[in-house]
Amino acid sequence: MDKRMPVNLRSEIGDLEGVIVHPPGHEVENMTPKNAERSLYSDILNLSVASREYAQFSVVLEKVTRTFQVQDLLADILANEKIKENLLEKICRFEQRPDVEQHLLELSPQEGARQLIQGVVEKKDNLTKYLSPERYALRPLHNFFFTRDASMAVLDDVLIGRMANDVREREAFIMEAIFDYHDLFKTRTVNPLNRKNLDPATSIEGGDVLVARDDILLIGNGSRTTSQGIDFILEQLIQQKEKERHIIVQELPHQPESFIHLDMVFTLLDRGECMVYEPLVVKTNKYQTVHIYIENGKVSSIREEENILEALKGLGMELKPILCGGNKDPWIQEREQWHSGANFFAVGPGKVIGYERNVYTLEEMSRHGYEVLRARDVVKGRVDLDQHDKYVVALDGSELPRGGGGARCMTMPVNRKPL
């Protein structure tokens, strides 16, 4: 009997059966003001505080589902010498550091996994390396606690991200190897980099890809996912000739950085409800919403829609929007969106996790019937989530939001029960 967990992701809100996470480690600390921007940060996180906040998040997840950690999964597959050699060769070739490969081959699986994530310190054994300001031969993966981006489950497959910035591409290599080789998972990976003649402008990140229904994908088109990346996904769906598919594309601003992905302005909460950043998703603006309809193995139509909600309504999926930051003050909406106020992660229909700091957003959710439960009370056993039908678990969040993401960003779900 096959005991592997099949990848099965046909909604954003089905009861969660398994999720991959990565607690922030020393890779977050291995950053200075000089390299923070290169590392895609506008600030440097306090690791001790971020770790406490993340530990709270982890405990909440462990109470409702099975969780897997990236570093443990990576160490498991590095125990196989052939897999280890293949992965290290690919990483060192891409990062143009073949001289580091032998060092990594000699490490234990656990230490190798740690260094691949936290960084490989440069051995200053010649003049060029001695004079170089770089501390690392392979740089730390500062962003890896946002496990959403480097791989994304779509139906039965895992789409491997083509990261917009090369500093994150090692994350995608690691996630591809985990899904290809770990005996815990049963799936097929699809990686744009394995395609011949790939358009170099192709980039796809998981924060931009939402599975609204088994026949509907919502995809953001902005600074991290390009039109060429969306065309790659489109080509994969066209190959499923017997299926009708819909892709609803939402254009996103490239600035400010809080609009980095679609899930920073739109997430699904329940069967009939979603969280939206009203100025971009609902109100009239210059950013297009485009509906691509695939039928009989070809694109049947491409047309502009009024907005995401109207496009979904036309497909029989009517959603009531709940407004990030409430509906009284656009400045409050803007401020709470900046701190991931629209970025919620569902562990089941109407059961979601978000940041406590976005008080106006939580008040709006409360008005729509969500019980606001403090994560610290869940962790300490004062609150039993099984006793609540519709809720939002409010996480402590002073440091984690400063990394530029919320609960959805920090999770890579692999299996959900069908709705």
C-alpha positions in Angstrom: 0.0 0.0 0.0 1.3 3.4 -1.0 1.6 5.5 2.2 2.7 8.7 0.5 0.6 11.8 0.8 -0.8 12.6 -2.6 -0.7 16.3 -3.6 -4.3 17.4 -3.9 -5.1 21.1 -4.0 -8.5 22.0 -5.5 -9.4 25.0 -3.4 -7.9 27.7 -1.1 -10.1 26.8 1.8 -10.7 23.0 2.0 -9.8 21.4 5.3 -6.0 21.3 5.5 -4.4 17.8 5.5 -0.7 18.7 5.2 1.4 21.9 4.9 5.2 22.6 4.5 6.7 25.4 6.6 10.1 26.7 7.4 10.8 28.5 10.7 13.1 31.6 10.2 16.6 30.7 11.2 20.1 32.2 11.2 19.7 32.9 7.5 17.4 35.8 8.5 20.1 37.2 10.8 22.9 36.8 8.2 22.1 40.1 6.6 23.4 43.6 6.9 22.0 47.0 5.9 24.3 46.9 2.8 22.9 43.6 1.5 19.3 43.8 2.8 17.9 45.3 -0.4 19.7 42.7 -2.5 18.1 40.1 -0.3 14.7 41.6 -1.1 14.2 43.2 2.3 13.7 46.8 3.2 14.6 46.2 6.9 16.5 43.6 9.0 14.3 41.4 11.3 15.0 40.7 14.9 15.4 36.9 14.8 14.6 36.2 18.4 11.3 38.1 18.2 10.4 36.7 14.8 11.2 33.2 16.0 8.8 33.5 19.0 6.1 34.8 16.7 6.7 32.0 14.2 6.7 29.3 17.0 3.2 30.5 17.9 2.1 30.2 14.3 3.6 26.7 14.1 1.8 25.5 17.2 -1.5 26.7 15.8 -0.9 24.8 12.6 0.1 21.7 14.4 -3.2 21.7 16.3 -5.2 21.5 13.0 -3.0 19.6 10.5 0.1 17.7 9.7 3.1 19.9 9.3 6.5 19.3 7.5 9.6 21.4 7.8 11.8 22.2 4.8 15.1 21.6 6.5 14.1 18.2 7.8 12.8 17.1 4.4 15.9 18.4 2.7 18.2 16.5 5.1 16.2 13.3 4.4 16.8 13.4 0.7 20.4 14.4 1.1 21.0 11.0 2.8 20.8 9.5 -0.7 24.2 10.1 -2.3 22.9 10.2 -5.9 20.2 12.7 -5.1 22.7 14.7 -3.1 25.2 14.8 -6.0 22.5 15.8 -8.5 21.0 18.6 -6.4 24.4 20.0 -5.4 25.7 20.0 -9.0 22.6 21.8 -10.2 22.8 24.5 -7.4 26.5 25.1 -7.7 26.3 25.3 -11.5 23.4 27.8 -11.4 25.2 30.0 -8.8 28.5 29.7 -10.7 30.4 28.2 -7.7 31.5 24.7 -8.7 34.4 25.1 -6.2 31.9 24.7 -3.3 30.4 21.4 -4.5 33.0 19.1 -3.0 32.8 20.9 0.4 29.0 20.3 0.4 29.4 16.7 -0.7 31.5 16.0 2.4 28.9 17.3 4.9 26.4 15.2 6.7 22.8 15.4 5.4 21.8 17.5 8.4 24.7 19.9 8.1 24.4 20.1 4.3 20.7 21.0 4.6 21.6 23.7 7.2 24.3 25.3 5.0 22.2 25.2 1.9 19.6 27.3 3.7 21.7 29.4 6.1 24.6 30.0 3.7 28.0 28.5 2.9 30.7 30.6 4.4 33.4 31.6 1.9 36.8 30.0 2.6 39.3 32.8 2.2 42.0 30.6 0.7 43.3 32.9 -2.1 43.8 36.6 -2.6 40.6 37.2 -4.6 38.4 35.6 -2.0 40.4 37.4 0.8 39.8 40.8 -0.8 36.1 40.1 -1.6 33.6 41.8 0.6 31.3 38.7 0.3 31.1 36.6 3.4 29.3 33.7 1.7 30.2 31.5 -1.2 26.5 30.5 -1.4 24.4 33.2 0.1 21.8 32.6 2.9 18.2 32.1 1.8 16.8 35.0 3.7 13.3 34.6 2.3 12.7 30.9 2.6 10.3 31.2 5.6 7.9 32.4 2.9 7.6 28.8 1.6 4.6 29.7 -0.6 6.7 31.1 -3.4 9.1 28.5 -4.6 6.5 25.7 -5.2 2.8 25.6 -5.5 0.3 22.7 -5.5 -2.2 23.0 -8.3 -4.6 20.1 -8.4 -2.5 16.9 -8.4 0.8 18.5 -9.5 3.4 20.8 -8.0 4.4 23.8 -10.1 8.0 24.8 -9.3 8.5 28.6 -9.1 10.7 30.4 -11.6 11.8 33.0 -9.1 11.9 36.7 -10.2 15.2 37.2 -8.4 18.1 34.7 -8.8 18.9 35.2 -5.0 15.8 32.9 -4.4 16.2 30.3 -7.2 17.9 27.8 -4.8 14.7 27.6 -2.9 13.0 26.3 -6.0 15.7 23.8 -6.7 15.3 22.5 -3.1 11.5 22.2 -3.3 11.6 20.5 -6.6 14.1 17.9 -5.2 11.9 17.3 -2.2 8.8 16.7 -4.2 10.6 14.6 -6.8 12.5 12.3 -4.3 11.1 12.4 -0.8 9.0 9.3 0.0 6.4 11.3 1.9 4.8 12.8 -1.2 3.2 11.5 -4.3 3.1 14.0 -7.1 4.5 15.2 -10.4 6.6 18.4 -10.6 6.4 20.9 -13.5 9.4 23.2 -13.7 9.7 26.0 -16.3 13.5 25.7 -16.2 13.2 22.2 -17.7 11.5 23.6 -20.8 13.6 24.1 -23.9 13.7 27.6 -25.3 12.2 29.1 -22.1 11.6 32.8 -22.5 14.1 34.5 -20.1 11.4 36.9 -19.0 9.4 34.0 -17.4 8.9 34.2 -13.7 6.2 32.6 -11.5 5.9 32.8 -7.7 3.4 31.1 -5.5 2.0 34.2 -3.8 0.5 35.0 -7.2 -1.3 31.7 -7.8 -4.6 30.9 -6.1 -6.7 27.8 -6.8 -10.2 29.2 -6.6 -11.9 26.0 -7.8 -10.7 22.9 -9.6 -11.3 24.7 -13.0 -10.4 28.3 -11.9 -6.9 29.7 -11.3 -6.5 33.3 -10.1 -3.0 34.7 -11.0 -1.4 38.0 -10.2 0.6 39.7 -12.9 3.1 42.1 -11.3 6.7 42.4 -10.2 7.1 38.7 -9.4 4.9 36.8 -12.0 5.2 38.0 -15.6 2.9 37.6 -18.5 5.4 35.1 -19.9 5.1 33.1 -16.6 1.3 33.1 -16.9 1.6 31.9 -20.5 3.7 29.0 -19.3 0.9 28.0 -17.0 -1.6 28.5 -19.8 0.3 26.1 -22.0 0.2 23.4 -19.3 -3.5 23.7 -19.0 -4.0 23.6 -22.8 -2.3 20.2 -22.8 -5.1 18.9 -20.6 -7.3 18.8 -23.7 -10.4 17.3 -22.2 -10.7 19.9 -19.5 -12.3 23.3 -19.5 -10.2 25.8 -17.5 -10.4 29.5 -16.6 -7.5 31.7 -15.7 -8.4 35.1 -14.1 -5.4 37.4 -14.3 -5.2 40.5 -12.0 -2.6 43.1 -12.9 -0.8 44.5 -9.9 1.2 47.6 -9.3 5.0 47.2 -9.2 5.3 49.7 -6.4 5.0 49.9 -3.5 6.5 46.5 -2.5 3.4 45.6 -0.4 1.7 44.7 -3.8 4.4 42.0 -4.4 1.8 39.2 -5.0 -1.9 38.8 -5.6 -2.4 37.3 -2.1 -1.4 40.6 -0.6 -4.6 42.1 -2.0 -7.0 39.1 -2.3 -7.4 35.8 -0.4 -10.3 33.4 0.0 -11.8 32.9 3.4 -14.9 30.8 3.2 -17.2 29.2 0.6 -18.8 32.6 -0.1 -16.4 35.1 1.3 -13.0 36.7 0.5 -10.7 39.3 1.9 -9.9 42.2 -0.5 -8.0 45.4 -0.6 -10.8 47.5 -1.9 -8.9 50.2 -3.9 -7.3 47.7 -6.2 -9.8 44.8 -6.3 -13.2 46.6 -6.2 -12.8 50.2 -7.1 -12.2 51.6 -10.6 -8.4 51.8 -11.3 -6.0 51.3 -14.2 -5.1 47.7 -13.5 -6.8 45.2 -15.7 -8.6 42.0 -14.8 -8.3 39.5 -17.7 -10.3 36.3 -18.1 -8.7 33.5 -20.2 -11.1 30.6 -21.2 -9.6 27.3 -22.3 -11.8 24.9 -24.1 -11.0 21.7 -26.1 -7.3 22.2 -25.8 -7.2 25.8 -27.0 -7.8 29.3 -25.9 -11.4 30.0 -26.6 -11.5 33.6 -25.5 -9.5 36.3 -23.7 -11.5 39.3 -22.5 -11.3 42.0 -19.9 -13.6 41.7 -16.8 -14.8 44.4 -14.4 -12.9 42.9 -11.5 -12.1 39.5 -9.9 -15.4 39.3 -8.1 -17.5 39.9 -11.2 -15.4 37.4 -13.2 -16.0 34.7 -10.5 -19.7 35.6 -10.2 -20.0 34.9 -14.0 -18.6 31.4 -13.3 -21.1 30.7 -10.6 -18.7 31.5 -7.7 -20.3 34.5 -6.0 -18.2 35.9 -3.1 -19.0 38.6 -0.5 -15.9 40.8 -0.1 -14.6 41.7 3.4 -12.5 44.8 3.3 -8.9 44.9 4.5 -8.7 47.8 6.9 -12.5 48.2 7.1 -14.6 50.6 5.0 -14.3 53.9 6.7 -10.8 55.3 6.0 -8.6 54.7 2.9 -5.5 55.6 4.9 -6.3 52.8 7.4 -6.9 50.4 4.5 -3.5 51.3 3.0 -1.7 51.0 6.3 -3.1 47.5 7.1 -2.6 46.2 3.5 1.1 47.2 4.0 1.3 44.8 7.0 -0.3 41.9 5.1 -3.8 42.7 6.3 -5.3 40.9 3.3 -3.0 37.9 3.5 -5.0 35.2 5.3 -4.4 31.5 5.3 -7.4 29.1 5.6 -7.1 25.8 7.5 -10.7 25.1 6.6 -13.8 26.8 5.3 -14.3 30.0 7.4 -11.3 29.1 9.6 -8.4 31.3 8.9 -5.1 32.7 10.3 -3.9 36.3 10.1 -2.0 39.0 12.1 -3.5 40.6 15.2 -2.0 44.0 14.5 -4.5 44.7 11.7 -7.2 45.6 14.1 -9.6 47.3 11.7 -9.5 44.3 9.4 -10.3 42.0 12.3 -13.1 44.2 13.4 -14.6 43.9 9.9 -14.2 40.2 10.0 -16.0 40.1 13.4 -18.9 42.0 11.9 -19.1 39.2 9.3 -19.4 36.5 11.9 -15.8 35.5 12.5 -14.8 34.8 16.1 -11.5 36.6 16.7 -9.3 34.1 18.7 -5.9 35.1 20.0 -3.2 32.7 19.0 -1.6 32.8 22.4 -4.8 31.5 23.9 -4.9 28.7 21.3 -1.3 27.8 22.1 -1.9 27.7 25.9 -5.0 25.5 25.5 -7.4 28.2 26.7 -9.2 27.9 23.3 -10.2 24.7 21.5 -10.4 25.4 17.8 -12.7 22.3 17.3 -15.4 24.1 19.3 -15.6 27.0 16.9 -17.2 26.9 13.4 -16.0 30.2 12.0 -13.0 32.0 13.3 -9.8 34.0 12.6 -6.8 33.1 14.7 -4.9 36.4 15.4 -1.2 35.9 15.5 1.3 38.1 17.4 3.0 40.1 14.6 5.6 42.8 15.2 8.5 41.3 13.4 7.2 38.8 10.9 5.0 41.3 9.0 8.2 43.4 8.5 9.5 40.6 6.3 6.8 41.4 3.8 4.3 38.6 4.1 1.5 37.0 6.1 0.2 33.6 7.0 -0.5 32.5 3.4 3.0 33.5 2.4 4.5 31.3 5.2 2.7 28.1 4.2 2.9 25.7 1.3 -0.2 23.4 1.5 0.1 20.0 -0.1 -3.3 18.5 0.5 -6.8 19.7 1.3 -10.0 17.8 1.6 -12.4 18.5 -1.3 -15.2 21.0 -0.6 
